[in-house]
Amino acid sequence: MILAQLAHFASHSVNSLAFFQEGGGTVSFSLLGLWGNMGWMAKCVAIILFIESVWSLAVMIDRYLYFSAARKQSREFAPKVAGALKDGKLEEAIKIADRNKKSHLAEVVTAGLQEFRVSGGNPTEETIASSERALERAEAIVHAKLKRGLSVLATIGATAPFVGLFGTVIGILNAFQQIATQKTSGIGAVAGGISEALVTTAFGLLVAIPAVMAFNYFTGRVESFDVEMDNSSSELVDYFIKQSHKK
């Protein structure tokens, strides 16, 4: 009886090992091995995700450098132009703004000062209203510059997981196709399809998560820049009004 049980157990073990080894080849989990096991459709998905990752990284670097330069020059520009306007040196204020072209505040303030200069030292209500409209137009232009590229991050963050999911579906379909072709249910028969399914899923998430985080971060920076521009425009309009009352 005991010998019969041992024989049954040994037979069951052999069948189990055959299940995992059936289908022949082993799957390498190195990058080159995984790439070699992918079908052409999964490779296309991986290439698309790679392009999206490079594109999003380029946008992140560009926005970071642009925002850093804008912040640095604005901190230097604000006190200088405030001092020039306090002393009534309109031309000097415009020259200071021209020397800080990367500053978001300088772009807005310059538009208002140049429009105000048309009054020739005799500001009127029409001149102040015209300067205010110039400030609003400049704010809209600078806002568009600040948001440049952020839509790319939003699009990549939203679509990359679905592109990876498409690769997952393709990998699972390949796994079932291998089962049907090889007439076997061994794990070796489906390892290639399952590996490419998991790789594309992971790659999609790896691309999407940084893109979403960067989009939220840069959107917050843009909102803070918008507040700074609104405050500067308001202060400049107040300065114009005070100048008109002195005449």
Secondary structure, 3 states (H helix, E strand, C coil): CHHHHHHHHHHHHHHHHHHHHCCCCCCCCCHHHHHHHCCHHHHHHHHHHHHHHHHHHHHHHHHHHHHHHHHHHHHHHHHHHHHHHHCCCHHHHHHHHHCCCCCHHHHHHHHHHHHHHCCCCCCCHHHHHHHHHHHHHHHHHHHHHHCCCHHHHHHHHHHHHHHHHHHHHHHHHHHHHHHHHHCCCCHHHHHHHHHHHHHHHHHHHHHHHHHHHHHHHHHHHHHHHHHHHHHHHHHHHHHHHHHHHHC
